[in-house]
Amino acid sequence: MKLHIFNPEHDLALAANIPNFTAPHAARQLRADLDFLPALWAADGDLVLVEDVDSVMRRTRHLRRYMAEVEFVTPQILGSQTSGQVDIQPWGQDIALNYQLQQMNPMLANSVLSDFQLGQQRQISGRPWAAKHLLPILAEYGGTVGKSWIVTNMESLRGVVDGGGDFVLKAPWSSSGRGNRYWLSDREVDNHLLGWCDNIIRKQHALMVEPLYNKVLDFGAEFYASGNGCVEYLGLSMFRTVHGVYRGNLLMSERQKEEVLESYISADLMSKVRNRIALLMGELLGNTYIGPFGVDMMVVSGAKKGKPFDDFLLHPMVELNLRRTMGHVALSLSEHLNHEEKRVMVIDYSDRYCLHVVKIH
């Protein structure tokens, strides 16, 4: 039987890399409020781990048309299981989740990944891995842009930024947008920023430095790795962020999303990039990781004028997310829509997190 788990604190757990990890309050609340989310992509008869079944039934009335006929199970129900192999399908795999599951039921030790497998996946999930293995190859295509430096001490950091320009600094492992700082040429660098950089280098043994681009559009490409070097492209994700924090996805047909993108970059370039990602990730992953993953990209401005599409460039590898993404959720929701009316998938917060599918004009 398949057991689906929404653990959105996954990226933070990778950064901590300890079994007994306690996520910040906001991440714990997001997990509690949207624990039903896997019902949007699970198959009929699958299990979904939730805190309170009655609460889930009340909170998901407006989403029933999009949900499979799953069985919601609590940690108490899961703890009473005494037999049977469980196919665990989380948002993302990490040692903290392994620990939680085995605390619920020691028999799940036979169903979770080994520490060695999780260690391999954590390395691939880190920003240095994508910067070494993916970005340099993808940025070879004409019409693309993208650089990333991996620095391991403050001297090498200065060697990059003292050349001039504006930069975004990223922790090797962090939740998207949460582990970022900015080194801006028109601002004096203060001790707080220097201390943050030094702390990340000491804790994670590296710091990522990237040019700060003039972003025009956020989007992503979603994939599924099925093992034995096979990677399937699933579709585009058009999403919105505010200060690096995810806010929602456009729910459109693939052709509609492609038309949005083609107003900035050529269809041929996008096709080449996503096909190259599928081939590269198939070769590099093998059987190390089986499951969904996504690549965040962006369109940036600032290219030379004179030819079609020269006003915009594609950054083909902003982030590699070796886990399920909100883009995958949007693709699942889109399967239920006719796309004659424009809709967005929105996650908002008042006293709790809520997911809505909203018509737009």
HELIX and SHEET records of a PDB file:
HELIX    1   1 HIS A   10  ALA A   16  1                                   7    
HELIX    2   2 HIS A   25  ASP A   33  1                                   9    
HELIX    3   3 LEU A   37  LEU A   40  5                                   4    
HELIX    4   4 VAL A   53  ARG A   59  1                                   7    
HELIX    5   5 ARG A   61  TYR A   66  5                                   6    
HELIX    6   6 PRO A   75  GLY A   79  1                                   5    
HELIX    7   7 ILE A   95  MET A  104  1                                  10    
HELIX    8   8 PRO A  106  ASN A  110  5                                   5    
HELIX    9   9 ASP A  115  SER A  125  1                                  11    
HELIX   10  10 ARG A  127  HIS A  133  1                                   7    
HELIX   11  11 LEU A  135  LEU A  138  1                                   4    
HELIX   12  12 MET A  154  VAL A  161  1                                   8    
HELIX   13  13 ASN A  191  GLN A  204  1                                  14    
HELIX   14  14 GLU A  254  GLU A  262  1                                   9    
HELIX   15  15 ALA A  267  LEU A  285  1                                  19    
HELIX   16  16 MET A  326  SER A  334  1                                   9    
SHEET    1   A 4 GLU A  71  VAL A  73  0                                        
SHEET    2   A 4 LEU A  47  LEU A  49  1                                        
SHEET    3   A 4 LYS A   2  ILE A   5  1                                        
SHEET    4   A 4 ASP A  87  PRO A  90  1                                        
SHEET    1   B 4 TRP A 149  VAL A 151  0                                        
SHEET    2   B 4 LEU A 207  PRO A 211 -1                                        
SHEET    3   B 4 PHE A 167  LYS A 170 -1                                        
SHEET    4   B 4 ASN A 180  TRP A 183 -1                                        
SHEET    1   C 4 CYS A 230  SER A 237  0                                        
SHEET    2   C 4 LYS A 215  GLY A 227 -1                                        
SHEET    3   C 4 GLY A 291  SER A 301 -1                                        
SHEET    4   C 4 PHE A 312  ASN A 321 -1                                        
SHEET    1   D 4 PHE A 239  VAL A 242  0                                        
SHEET    2   D 4 VAL A 245  LEU A 251 -1                                        
SHEET    3   D 4 ARG A 343  TYR A 349 -1                                        
SHEET    4   D 4 TYR A 353  LYS A 359 -1                                        
END                                                                             
